[in-house]
Amino acid sequence: MMKNSCKQSCRQHDRTAGFSLVELVLVMFLMLVIAGFTVPNVMLTVSNVKLRGTAADLAGLMQQARILAAKNNPQVPPVYAIRYAVLNGAQSAFVDLNGDGIWNVSIPVNGVTMSEPVIAFGRSVVPAAAPPTGTGGQPTPYVLTGDSSTGGPFTNANILAFTSRGLPCDYSTPPTCSSPAPSYFVYYLTDTRSAGKPGWAAVVVTKGGRTKVVMWNGTTWN
């Protein structure tokens, strides 16, 4: 009787000690289903964070150009322009302090040697080739509400610069850069994503020189 009891208890122990193959397959299937719902949302969030972060860096660079222009009172050229280039393999933006159109690691400014301020974009983020059209899956162009602009806003095709008064102006045809500008600036950024449509962000610069970042959520800019 003792031997039979031992055999029965041992068999019961063996059955409760682990999972059957069917149970393991079921658990793995449930994990894959859950991952199928969560992974795309996580990737979307990560892409949006990178895009907004790059747009915030660009907005900060523009404000730095504004502050430096007001502080240094540039004469030749009379403005500080925001330029774009590929530096060390990365899409970048910089403040062109001496007007030569290239990024300088060391230049004299009012008797002080300094490096031109620069930012690197995220790997998947690039300046948009043109403003969005509102068709083909692209967002509608951003419109600054409550603005009293004359004509349409300046966009990626225009060169943003700041005068010694800290005001933005269009420097697309140097040396002309009239301020206050007749309209605001909207500089668009987009990205590439492993799944789904590209994301869009915009850095808005008002005629008074204030900047803000807006994101396209699929329906509106906010």
SVG drawing of the C-alpha trace seen along z (x, -y; Angstrom):
<svg xmlns="http://www.w3.org/2000/svg" viewBox="-9 -97 48 99">
<polyline fill="none" stroke="black" stroke-width="0.4" points="0.0,0.0 2.8,-2.4 4.4,-1.7 1.1,-2.4 0.6,-5.6 4.1,-6.8 3.5,-6.1 0.2,-7.9 1.6,-11.0 4.7,-11.0 2.5,-11.0 0.4,-13.8 3.5,-15.8 4.8,-15.3 1.6,-16.6 1.6,-19.8 5.3,-20.5 5.2,-22.2 3.1,-23.4 1.9,-21.2 2.8,-22.0 -0.8,-23.2 -0.6,-25.6 2.7,-27.0 1.5,-27.5 -1.6,-29.3 0.4,-31.7 2.7,-32.5 -0.3,-33.1 -1.8,-35.5 1.5,-37.4 1.8,-37.8 -1.8,-39.1 -1.1,-41.7 2.2,-42.7 0.4,-43.2 -1.7,-45.9 0.9,-47.5 4.1,-47.6 2.6,-49.8 1.4,-52.3 4.8,-52.3 6.6,-52.9 4.2,-55.7 4.8,-57.4 8.6,-57.1 8.4,-58.6 6.3,-61.5 8.7,-62.2 11.7,-62.3 9.9,-64.5 8.7,-66.9 12.2,-66.9 13.8,-67.9 11.3,-70.6 11.8,-71.9 15.6,-72.0 15.1,-74.0 12.7,-76.4 15.4,-76.9 18.1,-77.6 15.9,-80.2 15.4,-81.9 19.2,-81.8 19.7,-83.5 17.2,-86.2 18.9,-86.8 22.4,-86.9 21.2,-89.3 19.7,-91.7 22.9,-91.4 25.6,-91.6 24.0,-94.2 25.3,-92.5 26.5,-94.9 28.0,-92.7 25.8,-90.9 23.1,-92.9 21.2,-89.8 21.7,-86.3 20.2,-83.7 19.2,-80.1 21.0,-77.8 20.7,-74.1 23.4,-71.6 24.6,-68.1 27.3,-68.0 29.2,-64.8 26.5,-62.9 23.6,-64.4 21.0,-66.9 21.7,-70.0 20.7,-73.6 23.0,-76.5 23.1,-80.2 25.1,-81.9 26.9,-84.5 29.3,-85.8 27.1,-85.3 29.3,-82.9 26.6,-80.2 28.7,-77.5 29.1,-76.3 32.2,-77.6 33.6,-76.0 35.5,-79.2 34.9,-82.8 35.4,-86.2 32.2,-88.1 32.7,-91.6 36.1,-90.6 35.1,-87.3 35.9,-84.0 33.0,-81.6 31.4,-78.6 28.3,-79.1 25.3,-77.6 24.2,-74.3 21.8,-71.5 21.6,-68.0 18.2,-66.6 17.1,-63.2 18.2,-60.4 14.7,-59.9 13.7,-63.6 14.3,-65.9 13.2,-69.4 10.1,-68.9 10.7,-69.4 7.7,-71.8 4.7,-72.7 2.1,-70.0 -0.6,-70.1 -3.5,-68.6 -3.8,-65.8 -2.3,-62.3 -2.2,-61.8 -0.4,-65.0 -1.8,-67.5 -3.3,-70.8 -0.9,-73.8 -0.7,-75.4 -2.6,-78.7 -1.8,-81.0 -5.2,-82.1 -5.7,-85.7 -2.8,-86.9 -2.9,-90.1 -0.5,-89.0 -0.3,-90.3 -0.1,-87.5 0.7,-83.9 3.2,-82.8 6.9,-82.3 7.8,-78.6 10.7,-76.2 11.5,-77.9 12.3,-81.1 15.4,-81.9 14.6,-83.0 16.9,-85.6 16.8,-88.0 17.7,-91.7 19.5,-93.6 16.0,-94.4 15.3,-90.7 12.7,-90.7 12.4,-88.0 12.7,-88.7 12.9,-86.9 16.6,-86.7 15.9,-84.8 17.3,-87.6 20.3,-89.2 20.9,-91.9 17.2,-92.6 15.6,-91.5 12.8,-93.9 11.3,-94.0 8.8,-93.7 8.0,-90.9 4.6,-91.1 3.8,-87.6 4.8,-84.9 7.1,-81.9 6.2,-78.2 9.1,-75.7 7.9,-72.2 9.6,-69.0 8.7,-65.4 10.0,-61.9 10.2,-58.4 8.6,-55.6 8.7,-51.8 4.9,-51.7 2.2,-54.2 2.3,-57.6 5.1,-60.1 4.7,-62.4 4.6,-66.2 5.7,-69.0 6.1,-72.7 8.1,-75.5 6.1,-78.7 7.7,-82.1 5.4,-85.1 6.1,-88.5 7.2,-89.6 9.8,-86.8 8.0,-84.4 8.3,-80.7 6.2,-77.6 6.1,-74.0 2.9,-72.4 2.3,-68.7 -0.2,-67.2 -2.3,-64.6 -4.0,-63.3 -6.8,-65.8 -5.6,-69.1 -2.4,-71.0 -1.9,-71.3"/>
</svg>
